[in-house]
Amino acid sequence: MINRVTIMVLDSLGIGAMPDAGKYGDAGADTLGHILDNYALKIPNLRNLGLGNITGAAAGRLAVSKPSGVFGRFAEESEGKDTITGHWEIAGLYTTEPFKTYPDGFPQELMEKFTEATGYGYLGNCPASGTEIIERLGEEHEMTGKVIVYTSADSVFQIAANTEIVPLEELYRICGIARGLLKGQFACGRVIARPYIIENGKRVRTSDRKDYAVSPPAATMLDLVKQAGKEVCAIGKISDIFNGQGVTEAIHTESNDDGITKTIETLGRDFGGMIFTNLVDFDSKFGHRRDPEGYGRAIEEFDRRLPEIMDAMGEEDILIMCSDHGNDPVHSGWNHTREYIFGLLAGAQVKQGVDLGTRDSFADMGATVVDILTDGKSKTQIGKSFRKEALE
């Protein structure tokens, strides 16, 4: 019997372009493969579980002869390549249309409403890298008090501010107002608070980022587990992605390392249900900043702590590791890439060396979790459970 499932999302660690990647401008994208091209990855624990044995992953260069886990490649059924679409599909929802994006910035009508409703003027209103735009516009923001507004290839309305100029709670208030404006003709997937400070003369984003997402349109894996009377512990930005829906406890994190530590601490508690963790640094610090070496080191840091995670698990625990989209640090631009994601399972009751092949949807993971934790009594909207293939 499995009493608890932990899902850890290594945010953006894609394993190769989807067949339709070209229509997203992502032909040839391969996050893991291109990291390996630029950095000699030493990840013995992930390799031992079967990461390199997954179809197409790094062209087989990380494969081992006898993988100890269950492993597979998962295709994105939904349209899009953003954080919400990826996580929602993992949790059993199909997104029929990509969230609306704003490659030329947000409409003037909306920005006038934003200024009137918040009382703040704005700078930017263009697609940009978050670290670049605070350096470019930070001084003007600090002199005028106008907040910095920017977007990306994702459906995001990001508001950056120096917390000495706009205190954190005030920035959150502004983001809440923006969330209320961004609907209907101005629909947008997420509003993101991007606070920063000046440290040693350099503008540095803090860990107080906060996401304001739209609510899922139907019940997800989280709702179904909660409805079964079990706990749903969301670590990192998971609660924000699902707008708190289906979450029984939300835990803030400051970094990948902190997210791993808090996952281990939560595993040490006695409860049934699920832990859902997002490790965002892979995406935000290395994918978007096009840093393959930094990305590689971050994967190695996770790999070094993987034994700690597994040691914290009991006999009735299983661990699922996966990604939610790609963010190839060698690809052009600084945005997500349309890729297959990996899936790895480990635990005392997980079979050894089982290749799940290429699955039709990320949602197969959510379907499996719900199948396990409700003993087949509930089902996600989409997805096919691989419980029988994966568990003893």
Residue, then its C-alpha position, 0 to 999 in steps of 0.5 A: m500500500i502507498n500512503r503518500v506520493t511526493i512529486m518534485v518538479l525540476d522546473s524546465l528540465g526538458i529532454g528534447a523537442m516535441p514533434d510540434a516544436g517548430k510552430y512554437g519556434d523551438a525546433g531543435a530544442d533540447t535542454l538536457g542534451h545541450i547542457l551536457d554538450n556544454y558541461a560534463l554532468k556528474i549525476p550518478n543518482l539520477r542516472n542510476l534511476g534511469l534518467g539517461n535511459i529515457t527515450g531520446a534523453a541526451a541521445g543515450r549518453l547518460a544511460v546505465s546498464k541496469p536502471s533501478g527506477v521506473f522511467g519514461r518520456f511524457a508528451e504535452e497534450s495541451e497547447g502551450k509551453d508555460t508553467i501553468t499549462g505544464h503543471w495543470e496538465i501534470a495534475g490532469l487538466y487539458t488546456t485547449e488554447p495557449f494563454k494569451t501572450y503580449p509580444d508587443g507589450f500590454p495594450q495602452e487601454l489596460m495600462e491606463k486602467f492599471t495606473e488609475a487603479t494602482g496610483y502608480g505610473y510604469l516603465g518598460n511594458c515590453p518583453a524582457s529578461g527580468t535581470e536585464i530590465i531591472e538594471r536598465l530601468g532600475e535607476e529611473h524607477e528608484m528616482t520616479g517611483k514608477v514600477i517596472v512592468y514587463t512580460s515574456a513569451d509566457s502569459v505573464f504580467q510581471i511587476a518589478a520594484n525596489t523594496e526600498i521604494v515600493p515596500l513588499e506588501e505594497l507591491y503585492r497589493i499592486c499585483g492583486i489589483a493587476r490580477g483583477l484587471l487582467k481578464g476578458q479581452f486582457a486575459c493573462g495567465r499570471v501576475i508575478a511580483r518581482p521585488y529586488i534590493i540593491e546589494n553591493g551596488k548590484r540590483v538583486r531579485t529577492s526570494d519574495r516573488k509571488d505569483y497570482a494565477v488564474s484558478p484551474p477551470a476544473a478539479t485537478m489531482l490536488d482537489l481529488v486527493k484533498q476530497a479523499g480526506k488526505e493532505v496536499c502539501a504544496i512547496g515552492k510556487i505550487s500553491d500560486i500556480f493552482n491559486g491555492q485550489g486543492v492545497t491544504e498547506a502551502i510552504h514558501t521556499e527561497s531556493n532549490d536547496d531550501g525547497i529540497t530541505k523543506t521537502i525532506e522536513t515534510l517527509g519526516r512528518d506523519f501524514g497521508g496524501m501528497i507533497f508537491t514541490n517545485l524547484v524553480d531555480f533551474d528555470s529562473k536562474f539558469g534557463h532564462r539566463r541562458d547559463p548551461e554551466g550553471y544549470g548543469r551545476a544545479i542539476e548536480e546539486f539536486d543529484r547530491r541531495l537525492p539520497e537524503i530525500m530517499d532516506a527520508m521516505g518510508e516504506e509507504d512513500i513513492l517519489i516522482m521526479c519530473s519537469d513541466h516544460g523545457n528552457d533550453p539555455v542554448h536556444s535563442g531568446w530567453n524563454h521556455t521551449r516546447e519539449y518532452i518532459f522526463g518522469l522518474l519514480a523511486g521508492a520501496q514499492v516501485k519496480q526496478g528497470v521499468d521503461l514506460g516508453t513515451r506517454d501521450s500526456f503529462a497527465d499520466m502522472g496525475a492520473t497515477v497519483v490519484d489512482i494510488l491515493t484514492d485506490g482507483k475511486s477517483k479519476t483525473q479529467i485526462g491521463k492514463s494511470f501507469r500504477k500497475e506498470a510501476l508498482e510491485 
